[in-house]
Amino acid sequence: MPFCTNCGGEIAVQARFCAACGRPSGAPAAVGAAPEPLDFTIHGDNLQVARVRLKPGQELYAEAGKMVYKTSTIAWETRLSGESLGEKLFGALKRKLAGESLFLTYFRAHAPGEVGFAGNYPGRIQAFDLGPNQSVLVQRDSFLFAQTTVQFNVALVKRLGAGFFGGEGFILQRLTGPGQVFIHGGGDFIEFTLAAGETLQVDTGCIVAFDESVDYDIQLAGGIKTAMFGGEGLFLATLTGPGRVIVQSMTLEKIRRELMLARPGGDERGG
Protein backbone atom coordinates (compact mmCIF):
# COMPACT_ATOMS: atom_id res chain seq x y z
CA MET A 1 0.00 0.00 0.00
CA PRO A 2 1.40 3.47 -0.87
CA PHE A 3 2.04 6.12 1.77
CA CYS A 4 1.68 9.91 1.77
CA THR A 5 5.00 11.73 1.28
CA ASN A 6 3.75 14.55 3.52
CA CYS A 7 2.27 12.91 6.63
CA GLY A 8 3.21 9.23 6.19
CA GLY A 9 -0.39 8.03 6.28
CA GLU A 10 -1.66 5.12 4.20
CA ILE A 11 -3.27 5.97 0.84
CA ALA A 12 -5.64 3.67 -0.98
CA VAL A 13 -4.27 2.41 -4.29
CA GLN A 14 -6.73 4.35 -6.48
CA ALA A 15 -7.08 7.39 -4.18
CA ARG A 16 -6.11 10.78 -5.60
CA PHE A 17 -5.74 12.48 -2.21
CA CYS A 18 -4.45 11.53 1.25
CA ALA A 19 -7.38 11.10 3.64
CA ALA A 20 -5.29 12.35 6.58
CA CYS A 21 -3.80 15.62 5.25
CA GLY A 22 -5.54 16.16 1.90
CA ARG A 23 -2.36 16.35 -0.17
CA PRO A 24 -2.59 14.91 -3.69
CA SER A 25 -1.33 11.35 -3.98
CA GLY A 26 2.35 11.29 -4.94
CA ALA A 27 2.81 15.05 -4.50
CA PRO A 28 5.96 16.14 -2.66
CA ALA A 29 5.71 18.00 0.62
CA ALA A 30 5.41 21.76 0.26
CA VAL A 31 8.72 23.63 0.34
CA GLY A 32 9.19 25.30 3.71
CA ALA A 33 6.21 23.50 5.25
CA ALA A 34 6.68 22.15 8.75
CA PRO A 35 6.76 18.34 8.73
CA GLU A 36 4.71 16.17 11.03
CA PRO A 37 6.37 16.15 14.49
CA LEU A 38 8.34 13.06 15.44
CA ASP A 39 7.04 10.65 18.05
CA PHE A 40 10.00 10.40 20.43
CA THR A 41 11.03 9.95 24.04
CA ILE A 42 14.40 10.67 25.66
CA HIS A 43 15.26 7.73 27.88
CA GLY A 44 17.72 7.81 30.78
CA ASP A 45 19.52 10.42 32.86
CA ASN A 46 23.15 11.19 31.99
CA LEU A 47 23.62 8.40 29.45
CA GLN A 48 20.54 9.26 27.45
CA VAL A 49 19.09 7.58 24.39
CA ALA A 50 16.59 9.29 22.07
CA ARG A 51 13.98 6.72 21.01
CA VAL A 52 12.17 7.75 17.81
CA ARG A 53 9.10 5.91 16.53
CA LEU A 54 8.73 6.49 12.80
CA LYS A 55 5.58 6.15 10.73
CA PRO A 56 5.70 4.74 7.19
CA GLY A 57 7.26 7.31 4.89
CA GLN A 58 8.92 9.35 7.65
CA GLU A 59 12.65 9.99 7.22
CA LEU A 60 15.44 11.57 9.24
CA TYR A 61 19.21 11.88 9.01
CA ALA A 62 21.86 11.46 11.68
CA GLU A 63 25.55 11.93 12.32
CA ALA A 64 27.40 8.76 11.31
CA GLY A 65 28.01 6.43 14.25
CA LYS A 66 25.30 7.85 16.55
CA MET A 67 22.70 5.10 16.00
CA VAL A 68 22.29 2.65 18.89
CA TYR A 69 19.62 0.33 17.45
CA LYS A 70 16.82 0.13 14.88
CA THR A 71 14.01 -2.23 13.99
CA SER A 72 14.12 -4.17 10.73
CA THR A 73 11.35 -1.96 9.28
CA ILE A 74 13.73 1.02 9.19
CA ALA A 75 15.92 1.20 6.08
CA TRP A 76 19.20 3.08 6.35
CA GLU A 77 21.67 4.48 3.86
CA THR A 78 24.90 6.41 4.31
CA ARG A 79 25.43 9.11 1.71
CA LEU A 80 26.61 12.64 1.06
CA SER A 81 23.93 15.32 1.37
CA GLY A 82 22.96 17.43 -1.66
CA GLU A 83 21.50 16.87 -5.11
CA SER A 84 24.39 17.59 -7.51
CA LEU A 85 28.00 16.44 -7.24
CA GLY A 86 29.07 19.99 -6.42
CA GLU A 87 26.53 20.24 -3.58
CA LYS A 88 27.67 16.88 -2.21
CA LEU A 89 31.36 17.88 -2.21
CA PHE A 90 30.66 21.32 -0.76
CA GLY A 91 28.43 19.79 1.91
CA ALA A 92 31.18 17.31 2.83
CA LEU A 93 33.69 20.16 3.15
CA LYS A 94 31.33 22.14 5.40
CA ARG A 95 30.74 19.13 7.61
CA LYS A 96 34.48 18.52 7.92
CA LEU A 97 34.99 22.14 8.98
CA ALA A 98 32.21 21.74 11.55
CA GLY A 99 33.98 18.76 13.14
CA GLU A 100 31.58 16.14 11.81
CA SER A 101 32.11 13.10 9.59
CA LEU A 102 31.92 13.45 5.80
CA PHE A 103 28.79 11.30 5.50
CA LEU A 104 25.30 11.38 6.93
CA THR A 105 23.14 8.33 7.60
CA TYR A 106 19.51 8.50 6.45
CA PHE A 107 16.79 6.42 8.10
CA ARG A 108 13.42 5.84 6.40
CA ALA A 109 10.48 3.80 7.67
CA HIS A 110 8.75 1.45 5.22
CA ALA A 111 6.49 0.26 8.05
CA PRO A 112 6.05 1.43 11.65
CA GLY A 113 9.37 1.08 13.46
CA GLU A 114 11.79 2.55 15.98
CA VAL A 115 15.36 3.81 15.93
CA GLY A 116 17.54 4.98 18.84
CA PHE A 117 20.40 7.51 18.98
CA ALA A 118 22.91 8.48 21.67
CA GLY A 119 25.99 10.64 22.13
CA ASN A 120 29.55 9.37 22.44
CA TYR A 121 30.12 10.43 26.06
CA PRO A 122 28.01 11.00 29.22
CA GLY A 123 25.61 13.89 28.78
CA ARG A 124 22.14 14.94 27.77
CA ILE A 125 20.07 15.20 24.60
CA GLN A 126 18.17 18.38 23.73
CA ALA A 127 15.40 18.66 21.14
CA PHE A 128 14.61 21.84 19.19
CA ASP A 129 11.36 22.38 17.29
CA LEU A 130 12.36 24.93 14.64
CA GLY A 131 9.92 26.93 12.55
CA PRO A 132 10.51 27.88 8.91
CA ASN A 133 13.83 29.77 8.55
CA GLN A 134 14.37 29.64 12.33
CA SER A 135 17.98 28.81 13.21
CA VAL A 136 19.92 27.69 16.25
CA LEU A 137 23.71 27.79 16.60
CA VAL A 138 25.34 24.83 18.36
CA GLN A 139 28.86 23.84 19.32
CA ARG A 140 30.96 21.61 17.10
CA ASP A 141 30.44 17.84 17.43
CA SER A 142 27.03 18.27 19.10
CA PHE A 143 24.68 17.43 16.20
CA LEU A 144 22.88 14.11 16.71
CA PHE A 145 19.99 13.79 14.21
CA ALA A 146 17.22 15.80 12.57
CA GLN A 147 14.28 15.62 10.22
CA THR A 148 15.26 15.87 6.57
CA THR A 149 13.63 19.31 6.27
CA VAL A 150 16.28 20.76 8.63
CA GLN A 151 19.29 22.31 6.90
CA PHE A 152 22.79 21.71 8.31
CA ASN A 153 25.36 24.46 7.72
CA VAL A 154 28.49 25.91 9.28
CA ALA A 155 28.54 29.41 10.78
CA LEU A 156 31.63 31.57 11.24
CA VAL A 157 31.80 33.56 14.48
CA LYS A 158 31.51 37.29 13.88
CA ARG A 159 34.59 38.46 15.81
CA LEU A 160 38.23 37.41 15.61
CA GLY A 161 38.57 37.33 19.40
CA ALA A 162 35.65 34.94 19.73
CA GLY A 163 37.21 32.72 17.08
CA PHE A 164 40.69 32.64 18.58
CA PHE A 165 39.76 32.29 22.25
CA GLY A 166 36.21 30.93 22.26
CA GLY A 167 37.18 27.31 22.84
CA GLU A 168 35.38 26.19 19.66
CA GLY A 169 37.46 28.07 17.07
CA PHE A 170 35.81 30.01 14.27
CA ILE A 171 33.29 27.30 13.40
CA LEU A 172 29.84 26.70 14.87
CA GLN A 173 27.02 24.62 13.46
CA ARG A 174 23.86 26.34 12.18
CA LEU A 175 20.68 24.27 12.03
CA THR A 176 17.74 25.86 10.21
CA GLY A 177 14.10 24.74 10.21
CA PRO A 178 11.42 23.81 9.64
CA GLY A 179 11.60 20.58 11.61
CA GLN A 180 12.93 18.96 14.73
CA VAL A 181 16.64 18.65 15.49
CA PHE A 182 18.42 16.89 18.35
CA ILE A 183 21.83 17.70 19.82
CA HIS A 184 24.02 16.15 22.52
CA GLY A 185 26.19 17.82 25.17
CA GLY A 186 28.13 16.87 28.29
CA GLY A 187 26.84 16.59 31.86
CA ASP A 188 23.60 18.42 32.64
CA PHE A 189 22.02 21.36 30.84
CA ILE A 190 21.00 24.76 32.20
CA GLU A 191 18.73 26.90 30.04
CA PHE A 192 18.55 30.71 30.12
CA THR A 193 16.16 33.02 28.31
CA LEU A 194 17.90 36.38 27.95
CA ALA A 195 15.99 39.63 27.54
CA ALA A 196 17.18 42.26 25.06
CA GLY A 197 20.51 43.63 26.32
CA GLU A 198 20.79 41.07 29.13
CA THR A 199 24.25 39.48 29.32
CA LEU A 200 25.44 36.06 30.50
CA GLN A 201 29.13 35.21 30.97
CA VAL A 202 30.01 31.54 30.49
CA ASP A 203 33.19 29.49 30.66
CA THR A 204 34.39 29.06 27.07
CA GLY A 205 33.50 25.62 25.79
CA CYS A 206 30.50 25.23 28.12
CA ILE A 207 28.07 26.72 25.60
CA VAL A 208 25.93 24.06 23.96
CA ALA A 209 23.55 26.14 21.86
CA PHE A 210 22.02 29.58 21.49
CA ASP A 211 19.48 31.34 19.28
CA GLU A 212 20.78 33.19 16.25
CA SER A 213 19.46 36.43 17.79
CA VAL A 214 21.98 36.14 20.66
CA ASP A 215 25.23 38.11 20.27
CA TYR A 216 28.38 36.05 20.98
CA ASP A 217 31.76 37.51 22.02
CA ILE A 218 34.81 36.77 24.20
CA GLN A 219 36.11 38.93 27.07
CA LEU A 220 39.09 38.74 29.41
CA ALA A 221 38.14 37.03 32.68
CA GLY A 222 38.35 39.99 35.07
CA GLY A 223 41.74 41.41 36.03
CA ILE A 224 45.12 39.90 35.26
CA LYS A 225 45.36 38.13 38.65
CA THR A 226 41.91 36.59 38.26
CA ALA A 227 42.66 35.53 34.71
CA MET A 228 46.02 33.98 35.60
CA PHE A 229 45.17 32.31 38.92
CA GLY A 230 41.38 31.96 38.98
CA GLY A 231 41.47 28.45 37.54
CA GLU A 232 38.77 29.27 34.97
CA GLY A 233 40.99 30.21 32.03
CA LEU A 234 41.91 33.58 30.59
CA PHE A 235 38.64 34.28 28.78
CA LEU A 236 34.88 34.10 29.25
CA ALA A 237 32.24 33.83 26.56
CA THR A 238 29.78 36.74 26.69
CA LEU A 239 26.26 36.15 25.40
CA THR A 240 23.87 39.09 25.03
CA GLY A 241 20.13 38.69 24.46
CA PRO A 242 17.49 38.51 23.31
CA GLY A 243 17.23 34.76 22.95
CA ARG A 244 17.72 31.38 24.53
CA VAL A 245 21.08 30.01 25.70
CA ILE A 246 21.83 26.42 26.79
CA VAL A 247 24.92 25.74 28.93
CA GLN A 248 26.49 22.35 29.69
CA SER A 249 28.06 21.44 33.04
CA MET A 250 30.74 19.17 31.58
CA THR A 251 32.78 19.44 28.39
CA LEU A 252 34.60 16.74 26.49
CA GLU A 253 37.85 18.65 27.02
CA LYS A 254 37.38 18.56 30.81
CA ILE A 255 36.75 14.81 30.67
CA ARG A 256 39.94 14.32 28.66
CA ARG A 257 41.96 16.50 31.05
CA GLU A 258 40.76 14.63 34.14
CA LEU A 259 41.45 11.26 32.53
CA MET A 260 44.98 12.37 31.61
CA LEU A 261 45.63 13.44 35.22
CA ALA A 262 44.44 10.04 36.44
CA ARG A 263 46.74 8.08 34.16
CA PRO A 264 49.66 6.43 36.00
CA GLY A 265 53.17 7.34 34.91
CA GLY A 266 54.14 3.69 34.46
CA ASP A 267 53.97 0.28 36.09
CA GLU A 268 56.29 -2.07 37.86
CA ARG A 269 57.44 -3.64 34.61
CA GLY A 270 58.25 -0.52 32.64
CA GLY A 271 58.75 3.21 32.74
Sequence and secondary structure as in RCSB ss.txt:
>XXXX:A:sequence
MPFCTNCGGEIAVQARFCAACGRPSGAPAAVGAAPEPLDFTIHGDNLQVARVRLKPGQELYAEAGKMVYKTSTIA
WETRLSGESLGEKLFGALKRKLAGESLFLTYFRAHAPGEVGFAGNYPGRIQAFDLGPNQSVLVQRDSFLFAQTTV
QFNVALVKRLGAGFFGGEGFILQRLTGPGQVFIHGGGDFIEFTLAAGETLQVDTGCIVAFDESVDYDIQLAGGIK
TAMFGGEGLFLATLTGPGRVIVQSMTLEKIRRELMLARPGGDERGG
>XXXX:A:secstr
  B TTT  B  TT SB TTT  BTT    TT      EEEEESSSB EEEEEE TT EEEEETT EEEE TTEE
EEEE SSSSHHHHHHHHHHHHHTT  S EEEEEESSSEEEEE  SSSEEEEEEEE TT EEEE TT EEEEETTS
EEEEEE SSHHHHHHSSSTTEEEEEE SEEEEEEEES EEEEEE TT EEEEETT EEEEETTSEEEEEE SSHH
HHHHSSS SEEEEEESSEEEEEES  HHHHHHHHHHHS S BTTB 
